[in-house]
Amino acid sequence: MSKNNYFSEFNLVDEGEYWETCDEKLLEQKFKEYGNLIESFSLAIETTPVNECESYEKYLKRILKMIDKNRKKN
């Protein structure tokens, strides 16, 4: 039998916080938040053209600023 410890450096990250809390309502809230963020990003990509001579990095930063600004309004 192998004595290797394959999980010695394993680190679980639960962005839904369910592992730590067992709170299903919190998990549902996190799913909604991430779903809304994905929807916002998709809509921004579909409706915001890249400016002439704008790098993709600057374009994505501009979109993220727009999304952040809209999230703070709501």
C-alpha positions as CSV (number, residue, x, y, z in Angstrom):
1,M,0.0,0.0,0.0
2,S,1.3,3.5,-0.9
3,K,2.3,5.8,2.0
4,N,2.1,8.9,-0.1
5,N,0.1,11.8,1.4
6,Y,-1.5,13.3,-1.7
7,F,-3.4,15.9,0.3
8,S,-0.7,17.3,2.5
9,E,-0.9,20.6,0.7
10,F,-4.7,20.5,0.0
11,N,-6.6,23.7,0.9
12,L,-10.3,23.8,0.6
13,V,-11.8,27.2,-0.3
14,D,-15.6,27.4,0.0
15,E,-16.7,30.7,-1.4
16,G,-20.3,29.8,-0.6
17,E,-19.2,29.5,3.1
18,Y,-21.4,26.3,3.4
19,W,-18.5,24.2,4.7
20,E,-17.9,26.5,7.6
21,T,-21.5,27.4,8.4
22,C,-23.8,24.7,7.1
23,D,-26.2,27.6,6.3
24,E,-28.2,26.9,3.2
25,K,-29.7,30.4,3.1
26,L,-26.2,31.9,3.1
27,L,-25.2,29.5,0.3
28,E,-28.3,30.5,-1.7
29,Q,-27.4,34.2,-1.2
30,K,-23.9,33.6,-2.4
31,F,-25.2,31.8,-5.5
32,K,-27.4,34.7,-6.3
33,E,-24.6,37.2,-5.8
34,Y,-22.2,35.3,-8.0
35,G,-25.0,34.7,-10.6
36,N,-25.8,38.4,-10.6
37,L,-22.1,39.2,-11.1
38,I,-21.8,36.8,-14.0
39,E,-25.0,38.3,-15.6
40,S,-23.6,41.8,-15.2
41,F,-20.3,40.9,-16.7
42,S,-22.0,39.1,-19.6
43,L,-24.3,42.1,-20.3
44,A,-21.3,44.5,-20.1
45,I,-19.3,42.5,-22.6
46,E,-22.3,42.3,-25.0
47,T,-23.1,46.0,-24.8
48,T,-19.8,47.7,-24.3
49,P,-17.5,47.9,-27.3
50,V,-13.8,48.0,-27.1
51,N,-12.5,51.5,-27.8
52,E,-10.1,52.1,-30.6
53,C,-6.6,51.4,-29.6
54,E,-7.7,50.1,-26.2
55,S,-5.9,47.1,-24.9
56,Y,-8.0,44.1,-23.6
57,E,-6.6,44.8,-20.1
58,K,-7.8,48.4,-20.1
59,Y,-11.2,47.3,-21.6
60,L,-11.7,44.7,-18.9
61,K,-10.7,47.2,-16.2
62,R,-13.2,49.7,-17.6
63,I,-16.0,47.1,-17.6
64,L,-15.2,46.0,-14.0
65,K,-15.3,49.7,-12.9
66,M,-18.7,50.0,-14.5
67,I,-20.0,46.9,-12.9
68,D,-18.7,48.0,-9.5
69,K,-20.3,51.4,-9.9
70,N,-23.7,49.8,-10.7
71,R,-23.5,47.4,-7.8
72,K,-22.8,50.2,-5.4
73,K,-25.9,52.1,-6.7
74,N,-28.1,49.1,-5.9
